[in-house]
Amino acid sequence: MSGVSRPPRILELIAKASQYLAGKGVDTPRLDAEILLGHVLNMERIDLYVKFDQPLEKSEVDAYREAIARRAQRMPVAYITGRKEFYSLDFKVNPHVLIPRPETELLVEVVLRRLANSPQTECRIIELGTGSGAIAVSLAHSLSRESGVTPFIYATDISRPALEVAQENVDRWNMGEFVQLLEGDLYSALPAGLEGGIDVIVSNPPYIPTDELKELAPEIVRYEPLGALDGGADGLAFYPRIFAEGRKYLRSGGFVAVEIGHGQGQAVIATARDLGYTELELHRDYGGRERVVTAAWR
């Protein structure tokens, strides 16, 4: 029938959206276009190509156009979809929490590797600055489901909206038995009675120098919580407190594991050494960049 336009097909929409996003300076236009259409249609990316010729309803096209428009404004894909995978688990995210990065998975891996050498059947962990809860939930999930260890994780954050997101992620993965969320600034949120009994203190603190924040990608500067990134003038503001106050909580033989920025390794190690820590190690990520420092308490 003349005058009736053909409904757009999946592959056509992806091609047009990719071209549009590329023109807006998006680094991964095709990938983002696919992820967002999969989100709108509730499909895996591979299914988009299996059903490449499937026509879309007007409501689906409208929802996709809205998602692409938000991405063109440099809103991160994870905030548009409301989800991000981390350590093979799916997490809710929103602009109240930093989006979990793949490189932070090394922090989880390092902690799990060290604990694997311990004969303990229980493990007490403090996480400082939990944000979305991705680290705490990933540790609890791996230890309880795969290692046969019963974890008790005390995860703190100064942001109540962030803790609300973390609680949803704890509940999503049924980790409430193992993860307790606490509101407050670093150690100040912790209950009494933990002193001298903690096996691990883990943290991905803010470590970007203040002057460098403005140089970050628009996705970060415009949308992510900069308080979760700002590490002060040299990016190292949080480490002295993490290591200094951690000493009263760690048992003998317990350890601290912190994420760091590239080039900060020796400074963080020096801080830990000056405070009496031993077995200082610098761990690089799969790109060869300094990523994690571990330090044992005597």
ABEGO torsion letter per residue (X at the ends): XBGBBBBBBAAAAAAAAAAAAAAAGBABAAAAAAAAAAAAAGBBAAAAAAAAABBBBAAAAAAAAAAAAAAAAGBBAAAAAGBBBBGGBBBBBBAABBBBBAAAAAAAAAAAAAAAABABABBBBBBBGAEAGAAAAAAAAAAAAAAGBBBBBBBBBABAAAAAAAAAAAAAAGAAAABBBBBEBEAAABBBGABGABABBBBBBBABBAAAAAABBAAAAAABBAAAABAEAAGAAAAAAAAAAAAAABBBGBBBBBBBBBGAAAAAAAAAAAAGBBGBBBBBBAAGBBABBBBBBX
